[in-house]
Amino acid sequence: MLESINVTKKFLNKTAVEDVTMTLEKGHIYAILGPNGSGKTTWMKMVAGLIKPTSGTIRLDGKEIDIQSRKEIAYMSTEPYFYDWMTIKDVGKYYNDFFEDFSMERFAYLVNEMSLEMNLKLKTLSSGMMAKLKIAATMARDAKIYMLDEPLNGIDLIARDEVMKTIITYANEDKMLIVSSHLVEELEMIVDTAIFIKNARLQGIYGLESLRINEGISIADKYREVYGKC
Amino acid sequence: MKFNPNAPIYLQVIDALKLDIINGRLSPGEKLPSGRDLAVRYTINPNTAARVYQELERQGICFTKRGMGTFVTNDADRISECRNQMAKEVLDTFLVSMKELNISKDKAIEMINESDDIWMI
C-alpha cells in the first residue's frame, strides 16, 4: 500500500505538487494523467525517494520513503540515464550491480521480447529502441512498485504494443504499477484506475470500468471534460 | 480488438468470447487462455480479464477446474441459449432503430425479405 499524505513540493517560485492525498493499492495498474507541468513527474520522483516533499509524508506499507525504499520501487524516469558507449548487455550488468532484485535472465528475456539484441551499442539505438530498453531494464527488477514515467513517448505503434504487453505480463496481485502518459487513449485499456493531476493538485481518481458503467464514458472522455476548458 | 469507449471493457470481451463459442471457434470443453494471456491478447488490464472469467462462469458459459484453468462449458443447451439471448439483443436494437426511423414492423419485415441474402454468400 502506498500512501501519499498531504504531500506538497515547492521549488523556489513554484508549487509543483500541492497537498496530494491518496492511497494506492497493490494489484492495480494506475495511470497518472495530466498535462505537462501538472506535477506528475515531481510526485513520482518523491515516491521514488529522489527528492523530498516540502511537507507531507509518503509511506510504502506503513514505512516512510527513504533511500532504502529504492530497493522496492523500480522507477523509470523520462531522462536518459545510460552512457553512449554501453551495449544493451552493459546496461543489464549496470542494473545488476545496482539492484539486488534485478534478474539478468528476465532482462535477457525482455530484451528479446522487445526485438532488441544484447550486443547493440546504445549510440546506434533509435529513440523507440531506447525507450524499450529503459522499460526492459526497469521491469527486469522484482520490485513492489513499478513507476514508469511516459513509457509510450516517442515510440511507434509496434513498440507501443510490445511495451503494453510487457506491462500487462508483469502486473499481478502483489505488484503495483503506476504509469504516466499523455497518450490517454492508448493507456486506458491496460489500467484499471486513473489519477488526474491538475495544476499540482489531485483532481480525482476514476475507475476505468466504473466510469463506463456509471457515466457511460471512457477515461479519455473524462480527461477532455476535466482538462478541456482551462 | 477495437473497443467502444462508452461500454464496460469486460462486457465487450465477454461478447467477443461468447461469439467465438457460438461460432465454434472455441469448442465445448476447450481450455481458455489464462487470465494473463487473455489480458495480453486483448490488451486489457489483468483485473478486467479476471472479471471476464468470473462473469462467464457465473453465467454458466465456462467453468474453472482448480489448478487447471478455465474451460468452455460442455452444455450445448447453454450455448444455444446464449446464442438466442445475443440474437434477441441484436434484434431489439434493430427494432428500436427501425422505430426511430418511423418504419413499421411490416415494412421492416418486407425490407429484410428484399435485402441481399448474406446467408447465401
Interface residues (C-beta under 8 A of the other chain):
Chain A: G27 H28 I29 D161 M164 K165 I168 T169 A171 N172 M189 I190 V191 D192 L208 E209 R212 I213 G216 I217 S218 A220 D221
Chain B: F3 P5 N6 A7 P8 I9 Y10 R36 A39 V40 T43 I44 N45 P46 N47 T48 R51
